[in-house]
Amino acid sequence: MKNIKATSEILRVYNNMLAKADKLTDEKLRDEALAEAEKYKNGFDWSDVIFYEDGKAGVKNVLGEILVPAKFDKIAFTYCYFVKNMPYIVINHGNFGMVKSDGSGEMLAPCEYHEIAPLIYYGCFIVMADDYWGLINSDGRFVAPVEHDDIQILEDQFAVFRKDDKKGLYAFENDVYVSPEYDDIKHDDIDEPIKFIRDGKTFYIDTEGNVYDDAEDSEHLLLGVQSDPV
């Protein structure tokens, strides 16, 4: 049944199931109704579809609505109907770019990068050009410039950068970029302030990007969580 493409009628049935579940006051019955709706939804294929016009590729959702107009050589991959407002990665002349998924064709990043990879959970994309790495968010704003030698994504919602043997960091949740000017970053102490070490001294950074040399100077420091690279 999973190979059956979803339709507007199937979407209507699913939305009605959700609406009925939402009206239930008994928590157990509501949870059961929501689970039944989810089971119904998962029985169908909601994937967006690549289409072609005059040899150029675009994207439509499962209902046939155009998300990306057909003016690109390739579409890197597709989402599904329930992934909303995430840009599409497109390719022209072998270079990667990013375009809005609202049908307008508005470019968020021109097709001039050697690689763009999605981090859907974080609402960001890894960008690479000329062996340098950075991050761009789903609004097309570069939250970390494309100038780093290396990037490592951690499960605790941080990206750690290297540049010229120095380390920097981007905190996805707080939207804080710390430029690579530290010798080391200690981020593995659970619920303890992240330590930014430079020239033997330890610094702390808060959720607004302010730097302190004493952890007691702010109640809103960036905190570490043990994690492995993803």
Backbone bond lengths (Angstrom), bond angles and torsions (degrees), N, CA, C in turn:
res aa  C-N    CA-C-N  psi(-1)  N-CA   C-N-CA  omega(-1)  CA-C   N-CA-C  phi
1 M - - - 1.468 - - 1.525 111.50 -
2 K 1.344 116.19 -24.04 1.453 121.28 -177.36 1.525 111.75 -62.49
3 N 1.345 117.67 -24.30 1.454 120.93 -179.08 1.521 112.11 -78.07
4 I 1.318 118.42 -9.09 1.460 121.52 179.87 1.525 109.07 -77.55
5 K 1.316 116.64 121.99 1.456 120.79 179.23 1.526 110.69 -69.15
6 A 1.312 115.56 137.96 1.457 120.55 176.44 1.526 109.77 -65.90
7 T 1.329 115.82 153.66 1.462 122.55 178.94 1.520 108.96 -129.74
8 S 1.331 116.17 174.48 1.464 120.07 177.83 1.529 110.78 -63.50
9 E 1.344 117.75 -33.19 1.449 120.84 177.85 1.527 111.03 -67.82
10 I 1.328 116.49 -41.57 1.462 120.75 177.85 1.533 110.16 -63.95
11 L 1.323 116.60 -40.34 1.462 120.64 177.01 1.529 110.25 -63.00
12 R 1.333 116.97 -40.36 1.470 120.77 179.01 1.529 110.28 -62.06
13 V 1.328 116.65 -45.04 1.461 120.50 179.38 1.526 110.37 -61.48
14 Y 1.318 116.51 -44.72 1.471 120.99 -179.86 1.535 110.82 -61.66
15 N 1.327 116.75 -45.44 1.469 119.90 179.94 1.527 111.36 -63.95
16 N 1.329 116.66 -36.37 1.465 120.00 176.88 1.530 111.31 -65.27
17 M 1.330 116.27 -38.51 1.459 120.31 177.72 1.524 110.38 -63.29
18 L 1.333 116.61 -41.47 1.466 120.56 177.79 1.523 111.12 -64.38
19 A 1.320 116.59 -42.37 1.458 120.70 -178.50 1.528 111.17 -64.02
20 K 1.333 116.66 -41.79 1.464 120.47 178.43 1.523 111.45 -65.58
21 A 1.341 115.51 -39.92 1.467 119.72 178.41 1.522 110.98 -63.78
22 D 1.318 116.37 -37.86 1.464 121.05 -177.01 1.529 111.88 -67.10
23 K 1.328 116.76 -24.52 1.466 120.81 -178.72 1.525 112.76 -82.34
24 L 1.331 116.85 -13.62 1.463 119.95 -178.18 1.529 110.35 -72.95
25 T 1.291 116.35 133.36 1.473 120.23 -178.89 1.522 112.01 -91.35
26 D 1.326 116.95 -23.39 1.458 120.69 177.38 1.532 108.74 -78.07
27 E 1.331 116.13 120.40 1.466 120.68 -174.34 1.527 112.51 -60.48
28 K 1.333 116.55 -41.10 1.460 119.82 -179.12 1.517 111.18 -65.43
29 L 1.328 116.45 -44.60 1.464 119.98 179.08 1.530 111.32 -65.02
30 R 1.347 115.13 -37.96 1.467 118.68 178.34 1.523 111.14 -64.00
31 D 1.328 116.46 -44.43 1.465 120.27 178.95 1.527 111.23 -62.05
32 E 1.324 116.51 -39.83 1.461 120.13 179.06 1.529 110.83 -65.93
33 A 1.318 116.31 -40.76 1.468 120.56 179.42 1.519 111.41 -66.76
34 L 1.343 116.87 -39.40 1.466 120.74 177.42 1.523 110.79 -65.74
35 A 1.336 116.35 -38.99 1.467 120.31 178.12 1.526 110.63 -64.64
36 E 1.325 116.40 -37.97 1.457 120.40 178.53 1.532 110.72 -66.97
37 A 1.318 116.58 -39.58 1.463 120.69 177.13 1.520 111.10 -64.02
38 E 1.336 115.75 -41.54 1.471 120.01 179.37 1.525 110.48 -65.17
39 K 1.328 116.51 -39.56 1.459 120.79 177.89 1.527 110.73 -62.65
40 Y 1.327 115.65 -42.12 1.466 120.19 177.85 1.526 110.13 -62.06
41 K 1.331 116.98 -47.46 1.471 121.13 -179.47 1.523 111.36 -59.68
42 N 1.322 116.56 -42.43 1.469 120.82 -175.82 1.525 113.14 -71.55
43 G 1.310 116.99 -6.93 1.454 119.66 177.28 1.516 113.67 -81.14
44 F 1.338 117.23 -1.33 1.465 120.27 -175.85 1.532 110.57 -127.69
45 D 1.306 114.28 160.35 1.456 121.97 179.50 1.528 108.74 -92.98
46 W 1.330 116.29 115.41 1.459 122.37 -177.58 1.537 112.08 -105.17
47 S 1.317 117.34 11.76 1.466 121.28 -174.15 1.525 111.92 -63.11
48 D 1.330 115.37 140.62 1.460 120.17 169.64 1.527 109.22 -64.10
49 V 1.332 115.79 160.73 1.461 121.09 -172.63 1.523 110.02 -124.82
50 I 1.320 117.00 131.59 1.466 122.36 173.77 1.526 108.14 -80.68
51 F 1.331 116.37 132.35 1.460 120.75 175.91 1.534 109.16 -128.42
52 Y 1.330 115.84 165.93 1.461 120.49 -174.77 1.522 110.87 -130.05
53 E 1.321 115.21 141.60 1.457 122.91 171.83 1.519 108.35 -139.05
54 D 1.312 116.20 124.00 1.470 121.46 -179.50 1.525 111.82 52.59
55 G 1.330 115.97 38.46 1.455 121.04 175.97 1.515 115.12 80.27
56 K 1.308 117.49 2.22 1.465 121.68 179.17 1.527 109.97 -107.79
57 A 1.337 115.89 149.03 1.464 121.56 -174.62 1.524 111.63 -101.49
58 G 1.336 114.82 144.33 1.449 122.89 172.77 1.520 109.17 -141.36
59 V 1.325 116.82 -172.62 1.465 120.82 -177.86 1.532 110.04 -135.27
60 K 1.332 115.14 136.31 1.458 122.34 170.44 1.525 108.34 -119.69
61 N 1.335 116.37 151.77 1.458 117.66 172.65 1.527 109.52 -80.51
62 V 1.303 116.55 178.62 1.462 120.67 -173.47 1.525 111.91 -65.80
63 L 1.340 117.66 -17.61 1.459 121.31 178.13 1.525 112.19 -91.33
64 G 1.342 115.91 0.57 1.458 119.71 177.96 1.508 115.06 91.18
65 E 1.324 117.97 4.40 1.464 121.31 179.05 1.529 109.60 -80.39
66 I 1.327 116.58 134.74 1.463 120.80 -177.43 1.530 110.22 -74.66
67 L 1.325 115.53 124.05 1.463 122.31 175.81 1.521 111.29 -98.88
68 V 1.333 115.28 -38.85 1.467 122.20 179.49 1.520 107.44 -133.26
69 P 1.324 118.54 121.32 1.463 119.45 179.61 1.532 111.17 -65.88
70 A 1.325 115.85 154.36 1.472 121.49 -175.62 1.527 110.51 -80.10
71 K 1.345 115.85 88.83 1.460 120.04 178.01 1.531 111.87 -146.23
72 F 1.341 116.29 23.05 1.452 120.51 -177.63 1.528 110.52 -124.93
73 D 1.332 115.59 155.38 1.462 119.83 177.91 1.517 111.20 -68.32
74 K 1.335 115.53 -42.12 1.457 120.41 -178.33 1.531 110.29 -146.93
75 I 1.321 114.90 155.62 1.455 122.78 168.64 1.526 106.44 -109.25
76 A 1.326 117.61 127.12 1.466 120.32 -171.17 1.528 111.91 -64.85
77 F 1.322 118.10 -39.03 1.464 123.05 -179.89 1.523 106.98 -168.99
78 T 1.336 116.83 173.16 1.462 120.01 178.81 1.535 110.78 -121.48
79 Y 1.331 114.38 154.96 1.462 121.55 173.16 1.531 108.46 -96.76
80 C 1.341 115.90 -163.57 1.462 120.61 172.31 1.524 108.48 -122.60
81 Y 1.307 115.99 172.74 1.468 122.53 -173.57 1.528 112.34 -55.52
82 F 1.316 117.41 -33.61 1.460 121.10 -172.47 1.527 113.32 -88.33
83 V 1.324 117.87 -1.39 1.467 121.47 172.15 1.519 106.59 -91.34
84 K 1.312 116.33 109.97 1.455 121.48 -173.71 1.533 111.35 -109.58
85 N 1.315 114.58 146.44 1.476 123.18 171.06 1.522 113.93 63.13
86 M 1.327 117.67 19.50 1.466 119.76 174.29 1.527 109.07 -95.81
87 P 1.326 117.47 128.81 1.464 119.68 179.21 1.529 111.41 -62.54
88 Y 1.321 114.92 156.43 1.453 120.71 174.79 1.527 109.74 -97.47
89 I 1.321 115.06 141.01 1.459 121.27 173.82 1.521 107.99 -87.91
90 V 1.322 115.81 124.06 1.463 121.37 -176.32 1.524 109.69 -124.13
91 I 1.326 116.16 161.40 1.463 121.36 -176.34 1.519 109.18 -131.83
92 N 1.316 115.95 128.33 1.463 123.39 171.01 1.519 109.03 -131.26
93 H 1.341 116.00 130.78 1.465 121.52 178.13 1.532 111.92 54.00
94 G 1.329 115.77 34.24 1.463 120.90 176.40 1.514 114.88 82.79
95 N 1.330 118.23 -2.97 1.459 121.67 -179.48 1.530 110.79 -108.23
96 F 1.340 114.59 148.98 1.455 121.46 -175.41 1.527 111.37 -94.62
97 G 1.333 114.59 146.00 1.458 121.39 173.58 1.514 109.66 -145.28
98 M 1.334 116.43 -178.31 1.466 121.91 -179.66 1.509 109.55 -132.60
99 V 1.353 115.94 135.56 1.457 121.08 -177.99 1.526 109.06 -129.94
100 K 1.325 116.48 147.06 1.456 120.53 176.48 1.529 110.67 -61.15
101 S 1.329 115.93 151.40 1.467 120.55 -179.04 1.527 111.54 -103.93
102 D 1.345 116.41 28.87 1.463 120.70 -179.16 1.525 112.73 -102.58
103 G 1.337 116.30 7.67 1.460 120.68 179.54 1.512 114.52 88.41
104 S 1.326 117.58 -7.63 1.468 120.81 -176.09 1.525 112.62 -75.93
105 G 1.338 116.89 -25.56 1.464 120.25 -175.24 1.514 113.73 79.22
106 E 1.332 117.38 6.98 1.465 120.94 -179.22 1.525 110.27 -67.35
107 M 1.325 116.17 126.91 1.455 121.43 -179.28 1.530 110.09 -82.20
108 L 1.332 115.47 131.43 1.457 121.15 174.12 1.519 111.21 -94.49
109 A 1.315 115.89 -25.04 1.463 122.42 174.15 1.522 106.90 -147.87
110 P 1.329 118.47 127.87 1.461 120.52 -177.18 1.526 111.76 -66.50
111 C 1.313 116.72 158.84 1.470 121.56 179.66 1.529 109.41 -77.20
112 E 1.338 114.87 78.11 1.466 120.18 -179.11 1.527 111.86 -141.78
113 Y 1.338 116.52 13.28 1.465 120.70 -178.76 1.523 110.40 -108.48
114 H 1.325 115.78 151.66 1.467 120.79 -176.79 1.520 112.17 -83.19
115 E 1.326 116.40 -18.75 1.454 120.21 177.24 1.523 109.49 -162.22
116 I 1.329 116.01 140.55 1.464 122.45 169.56 1.519 106.54 -137.31
117 A 1.326 116.86 127.17 1.464 121.35 -177.71 1.529 109.05 -128.45
118 P 1.342 117.63 136.31 1.467 120.06 -175.38 1.523 113.68 -80.98
119 L 1.315 114.64 145.73 1.464 123.14 167.63 1.525 105.07 -121.88
120 I 1.342 116.13 75.94 1.453 121.67 -168.35 1.529 111.73 -58.54
121 Y 1.327 116.79 -40.21 1.468 120.51 -177.63 1.526 111.08 -60.36
122 Y 1.336 115.89 -33.23 1.467 120.63 -176.85 1.524 112.77 -95.86
123 G 1.348 117.13 -6.80 1.456 119.73 -178.29 1.510 112.87 68.46
124 C 1.336 116.24 29.53 1.460 121.86 -178.87 1.527 110.57 -133.49
125 F 1.328 114.22 170.36 1.453 121.24 178.61 1.533 108.82 -135.60
126 I 1.330 115.58 137.03 1.462 120.59 172.31 1.521 108.30 -79.92
127 V 1.312 116.17 133.42 1.464 121.47 -178.18 1.525 108.90 -122.84
128 M 1.345 115.86 136.82 1.460 120.09 178.24 1.523 110.44 -132.88
129 A 1.317 116.39 135.05 1.466 122.85 174.39 1.519 108.33 -146.99
130 D 1.330 115.82 129.42 1.469 121.25 178.76 1.522 111.71 53.09
131 D 1.348 115.79 40.11 1.466 123.09 177.45 1.527 113.51 67.06
132 Y 1.313 117.18 18.53 1.459 121.35 173.52 1.529 108.68 -113.89
133 W 1.344 114.77 147.55 1.456 120.64 -170.99 1.522 112.08 -120.68
134 G 1.346 114.61 149.66 1.454 120.76 175.46 1.518 110.09 -157.29
135 L 1.330 116.34 -170.62 1.464 121.93 -179.94 1.519 109.67 -134.68
136 I 1.325 115.39 139.71 1.459 121.81 174.20 1.524 107.50 -127.05
137 N 1.337 117.54 140.54 1.459 118.23 -179.30 1.523 110.67 -91.27
138 S 1.332 116.35 -179.98 1.459 120.70 -173.52 1.527 112.82 -72.36
139 D 1.339 117.22 -8.96 1.461 121.00 174.85 1.527 112.03 -92.13
140 G 1.349 116.09 -2.04 1.457 119.88 -179.44 1.519 113.65 88.56
141 R 1.327 117.02 11.86 1.469 120.65 179.21 1.526 110.05 -94.78
142 F 1.323 115.96 129.57 1.463 120.09 177.39 1.525 108.73 -75.05
143 V 1.327 116.22 109.35 1.461 120.73 179.92 1.524 111.09 -87.91
144 A 1.320 116.70 -13.95 1.462 122.72 172.72 1.527 106.55 -147.25
145 P 1.317 118.49 122.59 1.465 120.91 -174.20 1.530 112.16 -63.27
146 V 1.320 115.78 154.28 1.476 121.54 -179.75 1.525 108.29 -82.80
147 E 1.333 115.28 76.27 1.461 120.28 -176.33 1.527 112.49 -147.27
148 H 1.334 117.12 11.06 1.462 121.12 -175.39 1.532 110.89 -98.00
149 D 1.324 115.48 147.58 1.462 120.76 179.99 1.520 112.30 -75.35
150 D 1.336 116.32 -26.20 1.468 120.34 -175.26 1.525 108.62 -157.02
151 I 1.335 115.52 153.74 1.458 121.09 176.05 1.521 108.86 -139.22
152 Q 1.319 116.51 138.07 1.461 122.65 177.93 1.521 108.04 -130.04
153 I 1.344 115.69 123.26 1.458 121.27 179.73 1.517 108.81 -94.27
154 L 1.333 116.76 127.57 1.449 122.12 -178.12 1.520 110.39 -109.38
155 E 1.334 115.80 148.87 1.464 120.94 -178.12 1.521 113.06 -62.76
156 D 1.309 116.80 -19.68 1.461 118.81 -178.61 1.532 112.34 -85.84
157 Q 1.332 115.22 23.33 1.463 121.93 174.73 1.516 113.93 69.06
158 F 1.306 115.50 34.60 1.456 120.87 172.41 1.519 110.13 -124.19
159 A 1.308 115.27 149.24 1.459 121.51 166.42 1.524 106.58 -113.31
160 V 1.318 116.62 130.33 1.466 121.17 178.25 1.519 108.07 -108.60
161 F 1.335 115.72 129.07 1.460 122.27 -177.82 1.521 111.02 -108.78
162 R 1.319 114.55 155.07 1.466 121.43 169.81 1.524 109.27 -125.78
163 K 1.310 114.98 140.22 1.467 121.20 173.78 1.519 108.13 -152.76
164 D 1.314 115.28 120.76 1.473 120.23 179.81 1.526 110.97 51.30
165 D 1.339 116.20 45.85 1.466 123.62 177.21 1.530 113.23 66.05
166 K 1.290 118.10 14.43 1.457 122.37 173.64 1.523 109.28 -110.60
167 K 1.341 115.86 156.41 1.457 121.05 -177.52 1.529 111.35 -115.57
168 G 1.329 113.68 146.75 1.455 121.99 173.15 1.516 109.32 -137.63
169 L 1.311 116.51 -178.29 1.462 118.99 -172.78 1.524 110.05 -153.16
170 Y 1.338 115.48 148.96 1.458 120.73 168.73 1.520 108.14 -126.96
171 A 1.331 116.62 127.94 1.467 122.46 177.83 1.521 108.05 -98.84
172 F 1.334 116.35 111.07 1.460 121.01 -175.57 1.525 112.06 -60.37
173 E 1.317 116.89 -48.67 1.465 120.66 -174.41 1.517 112.20 -64.59
174 N 1.318 116.45 -37.92 1.463 120.58 -176.34 1.524 113.13 -95.08
175 D 1.336 116.57 -8.23 1.467 121.58 -178.34 1.531 110.72 55.36
176 V 1.335 114.58 49.95 1.463 121.27 179.94 1.520 109.21 -118.10
177 Y 1.335 115.69 124.18 1.463 121.73 176.52 1.522 109.62 -106.08
178 V 1.326 115.50 127.45 1.461 122.48 176.99 1.523 106.97 -112.35
179 S 1.299 116.90 116.38 1.467 120.73 -175.42 1.526 110.89 -65.65
180 P 1.341 117.74 150.75 1.467 121.70 -176.63 1.529 112.16 -73.77
181 E 1.327 115.11 86.01 1.458 120.42 179.94 1.529 111.62 -133.54
182 Y 1.349 115.78 14.78 1.466 120.17 -177.05 1.533 110.15 -114.32
183 D 1.326 114.98 147.57 1.465 120.62 -179.79 1.522 111.51 -72.39
184 D 1.341 116.27 -31.92 1.455 120.55 179.41 1.524 109.15 -157.20
185 I 1.332 115.31 157.36 1.460 121.40 176.54 1.526 107.25 -131.77
186 K 1.314 117.35 118.09 1.457 122.87 -179.95 1.534 108.09 -97.76
187 H 1.341 116.65 105.52 1.461 120.57 -173.60 1.529 112.92 -121.09
188 D 1.331 118.81 9.28 1.459 121.61 -172.36 1.524 114.79 -96.96
189 D 1.316 118.47 2.11 1.459 120.51 178.11 1.531 109.24 -86.93
190 I 1.332 115.58 113.75 1.459 121.19 -173.49 1.525 111.31 -59.69
191 D 1.337 115.78 126.32 1.464 123.97 176.76 1.524 113.39 57.72
192 E 1.311 116.33 20.33 1.463 121.01 174.75 1.526 108.69 -109.09
193 P 1.325 117.51 150.44 1.468 119.26 -179.58 1.534 112.06 -57.50
194 I 1.307 115.50 138.00 1.464 120.42 175.64 1.524 108.63 -67.00
195 K 1.319 115.81 135.53 1.459 121.07 -179.13 1.529 109.61 -100.98
196 F 1.315 116.03 124.23 1.463 122.97 176.54 1.526 107.04 -106.14
197 I 1.314 116.87 115.29 1.469 121.29 -170.73 1.526 110.07 -108.86
198 R 1.329 115.20 129.45 1.464 121.65 178.51 1.522 109.13 -145.38
199 D 1.328 115.36 126.41 1.480 121.33 179.53 1.519 111.83 53.33
200 G 1.335 115.76 38.20 1.457 120.77 177.25 1.518 114.74 80.24
201 K 1.314 118.11 -2.31 1.461 122.04 179.63 1.526 110.09 -104.21
202 T 1.327 116.47 148.04 1.461 122.24 -179.43 1.524 110.01 -105.28
203 F 1.319 115.08 132.75 1.457 121.91 178.45 1.527 109.12 -122.79
204 Y 1.336 115.77 161.39 1.465 122.53 179.30 1.526 108.40 -131.13
205 I 1.305 116.39 148.03 1.462 120.82 -177.42 1.527 108.84 -128.75
206 D 1.333 115.76 135.06 1.466 118.40 -177.91 1.525 111.45 -92.92
207 T 1.327 115.98 -179.44 1.459 121.43 -174.59 1.526 113.08 -72.49
208 E 1.330 116.71 -2.01 1.461 121.40 173.56 1.523 111.86 -104.93
209 G 1.348 116.76 -2.92 1.452 120.58 179.02 1.510 114.34 92.92
210 N 1.329 117.57 5.07 1.463 120.82 178.71 1.527 110.04 -77.16
211 V 1.331 116.46 144.52 1.464 122.68 -175.74 1.530 109.96 -105.60
212 Y 1.350 115.40 136.11 1.466 121.76 179.32 1.524 109.39 -130.99
213 D 1.325 115.90 153.10 1.465 119.29 174.43 1.525 111.53 -103.63
214 D 1.352 115.82 4.21 1.464 121.10 177.71 1.526 108.40 -137.65
215 A 1.323 117.29 125.20 1.461 121.64 -177.26 1.521 112.16 -64.62
216 E 1.327 117.43 -18.06 1.459 120.47 -178.70 1.523 112.48 -81.27
217 D 1.325 117.16 -7.37 1.463 120.12 -174.48 1.523 113.78 -80.86
218 S 1.336 117.84 -9.62 1.465 120.51 179.14 1.532 110.04 -146.87
219 E 1.331 116.09 144.44 1.460 120.96 176.91 1.529 112.05 -95.38
220 H 1.324 116.73 2.64 1.459 120.21 -173.59 1.529 111.67 -127.69
221 L 1.308 115.36 47.13 1.461 119.92 179.90 1.521 111.24 -77.61
222 L 1.331 115.89 154.20 1.455 120.76 172.99 1.529 108.49 -64.72
223 L 1.332 116.47 129.54 1.458 121.83 -176.15 1.520 111.08 -108.33
224 G 1.324 115.44 148.62 1.447 120.90 -179.92 1.523 112.63 -92.53
225 V 1.323 115.97 156.71 1.464 124.14 174.19 1.515 106.81 -140.89
226 Q 1.317 117.26 133.66 1.465 119.37 178.11 1.511 109.69 -61.04
227 S 1.319 116.35 134.99 1.449 119.29 -178.75 1.504 111.20 -161.11
228 D 1.334 114.58 166.21 1.449 122.05 174.46 1.524 108.26 -112.52
229 P 1.322 117.36 155.64 1.473 119.08 176.37 1.521 110.07 -62.03
230 V 1.348 115.67 148.02 1.451 121.21 177.01 1.530 109.26 -108.44
